[in-house]
Amino acid sequence: MKYKTRTVVTIAFSLALLFCAGRMTAFGADQGVSVSAGAGQEESVTVDSDVNAGKTDAVTVSAEGEGSDASAVVNGDVSSDEGHGLVISADEGSASAVVNGDLKGDEDGIDAKADNGGTVTAEVNGDVESNEDDGIDAAADNGSKIDITVDGDIRAKEESGMDLKVSGGSSINVAVTGTVEGKEAGIVTNACTPDCDGTVSVTAWKIVVRKDGNGKEFVALDQNRNINRKFEKTIKYIIRIRDRDKGIISLPGLTKGKHGYTALEGDKVRVRIEIPEGYELEHVYCDEGKELEAYRGDDGFWYVTVPKGGGVILSADMCRYAADSGEGYRASSPNTGDKEELAAWSAVMLTTLALLIAMMRNKSLNR
């Protein structure tokens, strides 16, 4: 029989913390936070503050051996001046990390490795940034699994937004609710190539498009730095709806999943616009800068084709009209309207009505 040991460490602002030049450190000056578990062990650490490491990795989580389980939670921003933001690995065991804040590394933002059936799970509720390497560098082998969720943007100043490698029937799943940007490429992966033995799944709202030496646009490269068209066709792009238009715009052809509505590059997305009474639709935009408009089909629905790199956000501009005159004022949204303009218009109408009443009274008196 195998017995599992369990250790839990919670770090918060108290006299027990060590400080160096104003930086919180968990296990010594500029040493960052580290938690590891061996075979049959369960280890965890919680940090209720920012973590800023100097020459080492900011957060390290390691599970090595059968039945090992290591986890870390940081309720704050994480950064390393010269190392990785988060290093997380599992060999046979399970490793998990949650960062409730931004994550920044001078090297990789996230370095994730899984082997021999190990499972790695990382969640960042903020942006991920790398100065010198990749935003995410992940590799899974021998039936392992890596799941990474970033509720924010990913930016790599020198390399790729993500470098994802699978082998031995493993899988990597990455979901990013914001924008993925890399100087070299949004994504580099061996997925969908002849030597790949595994699966890679990427969901993102937007991936910044780059051009190769021949002027061809791309968002993904293979390990040989050739455009990976096959993988590009598998990327699921999140379709956003402007917050104040969520009661007006709907997507009847799509099913809402964990990260919202998604579609593939080139998909034609059907859009239903419910126009409130008293309003007239002027424009249906499908990009953040309101430069691209959706087009209307013969069936009465509006349509938008998902472009390379995604970045679709739907919004509707409408014009509201007065019931009596037909002359209206612009309203940015039928949900909110333009209250100041409405007040001014009401004042004019009331003044006009008062003048008419006064004129009628004068006429009656003159008679």
C-alpha positions in Angstrom: 0.0 0.0 0.0 1.2 3.5 -0.9 0.7 6.3 1.5 0.4 10.0 0.4 1.9 12.8 2.5 0.4 16.2 2.3 2.0 19.6 3.1 0.2 23.0 2.8 2.0 26.3 3.0 0.3 29.6 3.0 2.3 32.8 2.6 0.7 36.2 3.3 1.8 39.7 4.5 3.2 39.1 8.0 6.3 39.4 10.0 7.3 35.9 8.9 7.9 37.1 5.3 11.3 37.8 4.0 11.9 41.1 2.1 14.7 42.2 -0.2 14.7 45.8 -1.6 10.9 45.9 -1.2 10.3 42.6 -3.0 8.3 39.8 -1.4 10.2 36.5 -1.5 8.9 33.2 -0.2 12.0 31.1 0.4 14.8 33.6 0.6 15.9 36.9 -0.9 15.0 37.1 -4.6 14.4 33.3 -4.7 10.7 33.4 -5.8 8.3 30.7 -4.9 9.0 27.0 -5.3 6.9 23.9 -4.5 7.7 20.3 -5.4 6.2 16.9 -4.6 7.8 13.5 -4.9 6.2 10.1 -5.4 3.1 9.8 -3.2 3.4 13.3 -1.9 1.0 16.3 -2.1 2.5 19.7 -1.6 0.8 23.2 -2.1 1.6 26.8 -1.5 -0.6 29.9 -1.5 0.9 33.5 -1.8 -1.4 36.4 -1.0 0.8 39.1 -2.6 2.9 39.9 -5.6 6.0 37.8 -6.4 9.0 39.5 -8.0 12.1 37.3 -8.4 15.5 38.6 -9.4 17.9 36.2 -11.2 15.8 33.1 -10.8 12.3 31.9 -11.9 9.5 33.6 -10.1 7.2 30.5 -9.5 8.3 26.9 -9.8 5.9 23.9 -9.5 7.2 20.4 -9.9 5.5 16.9 -9.5 7.9 14.0 -9.9 6.8 10.4 -9.5 3.7 8.3 -9.3 1.0 9.8 -7.2 2.8 13.2 -6.8 0.7 16.3 -6.7 2.1 19.9 -6.5 0.1 23.1 -6.7 0.6 26.8 -6.2 -1.7 29.8 -6.1 -0.5 33.4 -6.3 -3.1 36.1 -5.5 -1.1 38.9 -7.2 1.3 39.7 -10.1 4.2 37.5 -10.8 7.5 38.6 -12.5 11.1 37.6 -12.9 13.9 40.0 -13.8 16.1 37.4 -15.4 14.3 34.1 -15.3 10.9 32.5 -16.3 7.6 33.8 -14.9 6.2 30.3 -14.2 8.0 27.0 -14.6 5.6 24.0 -14.1 6.3 20.3 -14.8 4.8 16.9 -14.1 6.4 13.5 -14.6 3.8 10.8 -13.9 2.2 13.2 -11.3 0.0 16.2 -11.4 1.1 19.9 -11.2 -1.1 23.0 -11.2 -0.7 26.7 -10.8 -3.1 29.7 -10.6 -1.9 33.3 -10.9 -4.5 35.9 -10.2 -2.7 38.7 -11.8 -0.3 39.5 -14.6 2.6 37.1 -15.3 5.9 38.3 -16.7 9.2 36.6 -17.4 12.5 37.8 -18.8 12.7 34.4 -20.4 9.5 32.4 -21.1 6.3 33.7 -19.5 5.2 30.1 -18.9 7.5 27.1 -19.3 5.3 23.9 -19.1 6.5 20.3 -19.4 4.7 17.0 -19.0 6.0 13.5 -19.4 5.1 9.8 -18.7 1.4 10.5 -18.3 1.8 13.6 -16.2 -0.8 16.4 -16.1 -0.1 20.1 -16.1 -2.7 22.7 -15.5 -2.0 26.5 -15.5 -4.4 29.4 -15.2 -3.5 33.0 -15.4 -6.1 35.7 -14.8 -4.2 38.5 -16.4 -1.7 39.1 -19.2 1.4 37.0 -20.0 4.5 38.7 -21.2 8.1 37.6 -22.2 11.0 39.8 -22.9 13.5 37.4 -24.5 11.7 34.1 -25.3 8.2 32.7 -25.8 5.0 33.8 -24.1 4.2 30.1 -23.5 6.7 27.2 -24.1 5.0 23.9 -23.7 6.0 20.3 -24.4 4.1 17.1 -23.7 5.4 13.5 -24.3 4.4 9.9 -23.5 0.7 10.2 -23.1 0.8 13.5 -21.1 -1.6 16.4 -21.0 -1.1 20.2 -20.7 -4.0 22.7 -20.2 -3.3 26.4 -20.1 -5.9 29.2 -19.8 -5.0 32.9 -20.0 -7.8 35.4 -19.3 -5.9 38.2 -20.9 -3.3 38.9 -23.6 0.0 37.1 -24.5 2.9 39.1 -25.8 6.4 37.9 -26.7 8.8 40.7 -27.6 11.4 38.6 -29.3 10.1 35.0 -30.0 6.7 33.5 -30.5 3.5 34.0 -28.5 3.3 30.2 -28.1 5.7 27.3 -28.9 3.8 24.1 -28.5 5.3 20.6 -29.0 3.5 17.2 -28.6 4.7 13.7 -29.0 3.9 10.2 -27.8 0.2 10.6 -28.1 0.1 13.6 -25.8 -2.1 16.7 -25.9 -1.8 20.5 -25.3 -4.8 22.7 -25.0 -4.4 26.5 -24.8 -7.2 29.1 -24.4 -6.6 32.8 -24.5 -9.5 35.3 -24.1 -7.4 38.2 -25.5 -4.8 38.8 -28.2 -1.7 36.6 -28.9 1.3 38.5 -30.3 4.8 37.3 -31.0 7.6 39.0 -32.8 8.4 35.8 -34.8 4.9 34.4 -34.9 1.7 34.0 -32.9 2.2 30.2 -32.7 5.0 27.8 -33.5 3.9 24.1 -33.3 4.7 20.7 -34.7 1.0 19.9 -34.8 -0.5 18.9 -38.1 2.9 17.9 -39.5 4.0 14.4 -40.6 6.2 13.9 -37.5 3.6 14.9 -35.0 2.1 12.2 -32.7 -0.4 14.1 -30.5 -2.9 16.9 -30.6 -2.7 20.6 -30.1 -5.8 22.8 -29.6 -5.8 26.6 -29.5 -8.6 29.0 -28.8 -8.1 32.7 -28.9 -9.9 35.9 -29.6 -7.2 37.3 -31.8 -3.7 36.3 -33.1 -1.6 39.1 -34.6 -0.9 38.3 -38.3 2.7 38.4 -39.6 4.2 38.2 -43.1 7.0 36.0 -44.4 9.7 37.1 -46.8 7.4 36.6 -49.8 4.7 38.7 -48.3 2.4 35.8 -47.3 0.3 36.3 -44.2 0.4 33.8 -41.4 -0.3 33.3 -37.7 1.3 29.8 -37.2 4.7 28.3 -38.2 5.9 24.7 -37.9 9.1 23.7 -36.1 11.1 24.4 -39.3 9.6 27.9 -39.4 7.4 27.2 -42.5 3.9 28.5 -42.5 1.6 25.8 -40.9 -1.6 26.2 -42.9 -3.1 23.0 -41.7 -2.9 24.0 -38.1 -4.1 27.5 -38.8 -7.4 26.0 -40.0 -7.9 24.3 -36.6 -7.6 27.5 -34.5 -10.9 28.4 -32.8 -11.5 32.2 -32.7 -13.7 33.7 -30.0 -16.5 35.9 -31.4 -17.1 38.8 -29.1 -20.3 40.9 -28.8 -20.0 44.5 -27.5 -21.3 44.5 -24.0 -24.1 47.0 -24.5 -25.3 45.1 -27.6 -25.6 41.6 -26.0 -29.3 42.0 -25.7 -29.6 43.0 -29.4 -27.1 40.8 -31.2 -27.3 37.0 -31.2 -25.5 34.2 -33.1 -28.1 31.6 -33.9 -25.8 29.3 -35.8 -23.2 28.9 -33.0 -23.2 27.1 -29.7 -21.8 28.9 -26.7 -18.9 27.0 -25.1 -16.6 27.5 -22.1 -14.9 30.5 -23.7 -17.9 31.9 -25.5 -18.9 31.6 -29.2 -16.1 30.4 -31.5 -15.6 29.9 -35.2 -12.8 28.9 -37.5 -11.0 31.1 -40.0 -13.1 31.6 -43.1 -16.3 30.6 -41.4 -19.4 32.6 -42.3 -21.1 33.6 -39.0 -24.8 34.3 -39.1 -25.8 37.3 -37.0 -29.3 38.2 -35.8 -30.1 41.9 -35.0 -33.1 42.6 -32.8 -34.0 46.2 -33.6 -36.0 47.9 -30.8 -39.1 49.8 -31.6 -38.3 53.5 -32.5 -34.8 52.7 -33.8 -33.3 52.2 -37.2 -30.1 50.2 -37.8 -27.3 52.2 -39.5 -24.2 50.0 -39.3 -23.2 46.5 -38.1 -19.5 46.4 -37.4 -17.4 43.3 -36.9 -14.0 44.7 -35.8 -12.7 46.7 -32.8 -11.8 49.8 -34.9 -15.2 49.9 -36.6 -13.6 49.7 -40.0 -15.2 46.5 -41.2 -18.9 46.1 -41.7 -21.0 42.9 -41.7 -23.1 42.3 -44.8 -26.8 41.5 -45.0 -28.0 38.4 -46.7 -31.2 37.8 -48.7 -32.6 35.9 -45.7 -32.6 39.0 -43.5 -29.6 37.9 -41.4 -26.3 39.7 -41.2 -23.1 37.8 -41.9 -19.4 38.2 -41.1 -16.5 36.0 -42.4 -13.9 35.3 -39.7 -10.6 36.7 -41.0 -7.1 35.3 -40.6 -6.1 36.1 -37.0 -9.7 36.5 -35.8 -10.4 39.6 -33.7 -14.1 39.7 -34.4 -16.2 41.9 -32.1 -19.8 42.7 -33.2 -21.5 46.0 -32.6 -24.6 47.7 -33.9 -25.0 51.5 -34.4 -28.6 52.6 -34.5 -30.5 55.9 -34.9 -33.6 56.7 -32.9 -36.4 58.8 -34.3 -39.2 60.9 -32.7 -42.6 59.4 -33.4 -44.2 62.6 -34.7 -41.7 64.2 -37.0 -39.5 61.3 -38.1 -36.4 63.5 -37.5 -34.2 61.8 -35.0 -31.0 61.9 -33.1 -28.1 59.5 -33.1 -28.0 57.1 -30.2 -24.9 54.9 -29.6 -27.1 52.1 -28.2 -30.8 51.5 -27.8 -30.0 50.2 -24.4 -28.5 53.4 -23.1 -29.4 56.1 -25.6 -27.9 59.6 -25.3 -29.5 61.0 -22.2 -28.2 64.5 -22.6 -29.4 64.8 -26.1 -32.7 63.2 -25.2 -33.1 65.8 -22.4 -32.3 68.7 -24.8 -34.8 67.3 -27.4 -37.5 67.0 -24.7 -36.8 70.6 -23.6 -37.2 71.9 -27.1 -40.5 70.0 -27.6 -41.9 71.3 -24.3 -40.9 74.9 -25.1 -42.5 74.6 -28.5 -45.7 73.2 -27.0 -45.8 76.0 -24.4 -45.4 78.7 -27.2 -48.2 77.1 -29.2 -50.5 77.1 -26.1 -49.6 80.7 -25.4 -50.4 81.8 -29.0 -53.7 80.0 -28.9 -54.7 81.8 -25.7 -53.7 85.2 -27.2 -55.9 84.5 -30.2 -58.9 83.6 -28.1 -58.4 86.7 -26.0 -58.2 88.9 -29.0 -61.5 87.6 -30.2 
